[in-house]
Amino acid sequence: MDKFVYDLDVLKALVDIEISRIGRYEKDEQFAIVFIYSPKLEETQNGQLDVATILKDKLRASDVLTSVEKDFSFIFLSETNRKGAEEFLKRIKSALPEGTVTGVVTFPENGKTSFELFQKLLEIMKENMLPPFEEQ
């Protein structure tokens, strides 16, 4: 796996660390987690085969890309509110095939713990009829 693409355990740990950091320093900060599910990826699209490959050059240095499967990724967007996350998704949609499904959760709006945030992600995935990722 690419050195800039991390696994789900890293994302879960990062969310816990960021929540602790915000609490410890009593910061009024936000962050967002987005998911991108693109089942219609084709090898012919710029020769790229997975969401992570398509997106890794479109992220800030502080963003963390987590590839769950070739058609499914999460992105942690530090210091980003809902509006910023939605603008990010608009920007990257042109690089992804039609039929790509996305979703956003933000801290603290959608949850104050990593458990609450990931539960909300699962809820959004269910609403969009996506298969939930397997717990690891």
Secondary structure, DSSP 8 states (H G I E B T S, - for coil): --TTEE-HHHHHHHHHHHHHHHHHTT----EEEEEEE-TT--TTSTT--SHHHHHGGGS-TT-EEEEEETTEEEEEEET--HHHHHHHHHHHHTTS-TT-EEEEEEETTS-SSHHHHHHHHHHHHHHTT-------
